[in-house]
Amino acid sequence: MEAAHKQPAQAQVRLSGKEWEELRETMRLLELPSTSDALREGLRLLHHEAKAEAMAQNISLFYRQRSAPPPEGDPAPTEEEFAAADAAEW
């Protein structure tokens, strides 16, 4: 089964008119030459997002109800630092 991912495959997708227009606009903005290129890029990004979500869920499962510790050498923010960050305007 491992070699199966190396074989080209075809997929079909049904898009609404709005989805089609968004796809075409995205292709123009990102200069993607074909629908296939655009869909492959979308799948690549979706896969990346799914992996990040899985990692976040694993961290949550590991720490359960506790907070994850701050990185070494980076102390937890003080209440004053939180307040300053909340008051900051961007």
Backbone bond lengths (Angstrom), bond angles and torsions (degrees), N, CA, C in turn:
res aa  C-N    CA-C-N  psi(-1)  N-CA   C-N-CA  omega(-1)  CA-C   N-CA-C  phi
1 M - - - 1.446 - - 1.521 111.29 -
2 E 1.323 117.66 -24.67 1.460 121.03 -177.43 1.517 112.37 -62.17
3 A 1.313 118.49 -36.32 1.457 121.46 -178.73 1.526 112.15 -72.74
4 A 1.321 117.64 -15.30 1.466 120.55 -176.07 1.524 112.40 -61.50
5 H 1.316 118.19 -33.30 1.460 119.56 -178.08 1.522 112.63 -69.80
6 K 1.298 117.99 -14.65 1.460 120.96 179.58 1.524 111.98 -86.87
7 Q 1.319 116.85 -13.28 1.457 120.94 -179.39 1.526 109.45 -84.49
8 P 1.332 117.59 135.37 1.468 119.01 175.62 1.530 110.44 -61.14
9 A 1.299 115.58 147.98 1.457 121.05 177.92 1.520 108.48 -137.83
10 Q 1.296 115.28 156.39 1.454 120.42 176.89 1.515 108.47 -111.94
11 A 1.320 114.94 146.99 1.462 120.83 176.30 1.517 107.61 -137.88
12 Q 1.301 115.04 151.84 1.446 120.88 177.88 1.516 107.36 -118.32
13 V 1.304 115.97 145.68 1.461 120.06 178.94 1.521 108.57 -137.93
14 R 1.304 115.89 142.08 1.463 121.12 176.17 1.527 107.24 -106.67
15 L 1.324 116.66 123.92 1.456 122.37 -178.19 1.514 110.54 -116.16
16 S 1.325 114.88 145.85 1.469 118.92 172.56 1.521 107.42 -72.95
17 G 1.312 116.65 167.99 1.465 120.02 177.55 1.513 111.85 -58.56
18 K 1.336 116.78 -41.63 1.461 121.21 179.33 1.531 110.79 -64.47
19 E 1.329 117.10 -43.87 1.468 120.56 179.03 1.524 110.98 -61.94
20 W 1.332 115.98 -40.14 1.462 120.28 179.11 1.525 110.51 -62.80
21 E 1.327 116.78 -45.63 1.468 120.38 178.89 1.525 111.02 -63.25
22 E 1.334 117.63 -40.04 1.469 120.78 177.52 1.527 110.88 -64.67
23 L 1.321 116.18 -39.25 1.462 119.90 177.50 1.522 110.33 -63.22
24 R 1.322 116.75 -46.32 1.468 120.38 -179.55 1.530 110.66 -63.33
25 E 1.327 117.67 -41.37 1.469 121.05 178.18 1.527 110.64 -63.12
26 T 1.325 116.11 -43.07 1.463 120.64 178.20 1.517 110.66 -61.89
27 M 1.311 116.75 -41.21 1.466 120.51 178.86 1.520 110.35 -60.98
28 R 1.337 116.79 -41.96 1.465 119.93 178.44 1.532 110.83 -65.48
29 L 1.338 116.41 -46.78 1.465 120.44 -177.02 1.526 112.44 -62.94
30 L 1.330 116.28 -40.28 1.467 120.88 -177.57 1.528 112.88 -93.86
31 E 1.329 115.12 1.94 1.462 121.37 -179.84 1.526 111.99 54.66
32 L 1.327 114.81 46.03 1.463 120.85 176.88 1.518 107.37 -89.91
33 P 1.327 117.53 125.71 1.461 120.53 -171.28 1.525 115.88 -74.22
34 S 1.327 117.74 -19.44 1.468 117.50 -176.51 1.521 110.68 -145.38
35 T 1.322 114.22 161.66 1.463 120.63 175.16 1.516 110.14 -59.59
36 S 1.311 116.82 -40.92 1.463 120.65 179.15 1.533 110.98 -60.35
37 D 1.337 116.73 -43.82 1.463 119.64 178.05 1.524 110.76 -60.91
38 A 1.331 116.84 -42.41 1.465 121.06 -179.36 1.528 110.95 -64.74
39 L 1.314 117.12 -43.89 1.461 120.11 -179.73 1.521 111.23 -68.14
40 R 1.329 117.65 -38.63 1.474 120.12 176.38 1.524 110.70 -61.77
41 E 1.339 116.31 -43.16 1.463 120.46 178.73 1.530 110.28 -63.40
42 G 1.322 116.97 -41.75 1.460 120.54 177.31 1.518 111.92 -61.87
43 L 1.326 116.76 -42.01 1.465 120.36 177.78 1.524 111.53 -66.10
44 R 1.332 116.38 -38.46 1.464 119.89 178.07 1.532 110.10 -61.48
45 L 1.339 116.35 -45.32 1.462 120.51 179.63 1.526 111.63 -67.00
46 L 1.325 116.88 -39.91 1.458 120.83 178.28 1.529 110.42 -62.78
47 H 1.320 116.81 -42.06 1.461 121.25 178.57 1.527 110.40 -63.42
48 H 1.327 116.85 -43.04 1.469 121.57 177.92 1.530 110.05 -59.80
49 E 1.331 116.84 -44.53 1.465 122.30 179.36 1.528 110.91 -63.50
50 A 1.316 116.84 -41.31 1.467 120.94 179.52 1.524 111.00 -64.75
51 K 1.339 117.14 -40.06 1.471 119.91 177.69 1.522 110.94 -64.83
52 A 1.335 117.56 -40.51 1.469 120.79 178.47 1.528 110.08 -64.37
53 E 1.327 117.18 -40.53 1.465 121.19 178.73 1.527 110.33 -64.29
54 A 1.326 116.79 -41.85 1.467 120.43 178.48 1.526 110.60 -62.77
55 M 1.327 117.61 -40.85 1.462 120.30 177.88 1.523 110.69 -63.22
56 A 1.327 117.45 -42.92 1.465 121.07 179.16 1.524 110.43 -62.22
57 Q 1.320 117.04 -41.82 1.462 120.40 178.41 1.524 110.91 -64.39
58 N 1.334 117.38 -39.90 1.464 120.50 178.38 1.523 111.10 -64.14
59 I 1.320 117.43 -40.04 1.469 120.71 177.56 1.522 109.32 -63.42
60 S 1.338 117.07 -44.57 1.464 120.61 178.53 1.527 111.45 -61.11
61 L 1.323 117.14 -42.65 1.463 120.29 177.91 1.525 111.41 -63.06
62 F 1.318 116.34 -40.62 1.462 120.50 -178.11 1.522 110.96 -64.80
63 Y 1.332 117.14 -45.34 1.458 120.38 -175.73 1.521 112.85 -88.21
64 R 1.315 117.08 -12.50 1.472 123.26 -178.99 1.527 110.45 51.62
65 Q 1.324 118.53 -118.24 1.465 121.75 -176.49 1.531 112.96 -88.95
66 R 1.329 117.61 -3.21 1.461 120.54 -179.37 1.524 109.73 -87.79
67 S 1.312 115.90 158.71 1.462 120.55 173.93 1.517 108.99 -82.38
68 A 1.303 116.06 146.31 1.468 120.00 173.75 1.526 108.05 -67.52
69 P 1.322 117.13 141.23 1.465 118.98 -179.46 1.522 111.12 -69.56
70 P 1.343 117.05 151.19 1.465 118.85 175.77 1.525 109.68 -68.65
71 P 1.316 117.56 159.38 1.466 119.87 177.62 1.527 110.67 -60.46
72 E 1.321 116.27 149.74 1.459 120.27 177.14 1.522 109.49 -58.25
73 G 1.333 115.22 139.69 1.454 119.69 179.09 1.511 112.85 80.49
74 D 1.317 117.55 2.19 1.462 122.18 179.85 1.525 107.24 -128.21
75 P 1.326 117.45 90.62 1.462 119.40 -174.96 1.521 111.96 -64.11
76 A 1.312 115.27 156.26 1.469 120.62 178.53 1.529 108.80 -62.65
77 P 1.324 117.64 142.36 1.467 120.53 179.50 1.530 111.31 -63.05
78 T 1.307 115.23 147.86 1.460 120.89 176.15 1.517 109.56 -83.44
79 E 1.319 116.64 167.30 1.464 120.73 176.70 1.531 110.68 -59.04
80 E 1.324 116.08 -37.72 1.467 120.31 179.13 1.529 110.93 -63.91
81 E 1.322 116.64 -40.77 1.469 120.45 178.56 1.530 111.20 -65.84
82 F 1.340 116.36 -39.31 1.455 119.44 175.59 1.520 110.55 -62.14
83 A 1.325 116.71 -45.46 1.468 120.98 -179.67 1.525 110.67 -61.54
84 A 1.339 116.64 -42.14 1.478 120.29 179.83 1.533 109.85 -64.43
85 A 1.311 116.95 -40.28 1.469 120.02 179.11 1.536 110.45 -65.65
86 D 1.345 115.87 -40.81 1.470 119.24 178.73 1.523 111.55 -64.10
87 A 1.333 116.66 -33.81 1.472 121.11 -176.89 1.527 112.60 -83.52
88 A 1.314 117.17 -14.31 1.462 120.35 -176.39 1.526 111.11 -64.90
89 E 1.318 115.40 139.41 1.461 121.09 176.42 1.530 108.56 -107.65
90 W 1.321 115.32 137.21 1.460 119.74 -178.19 1.482 109.53 -103.09
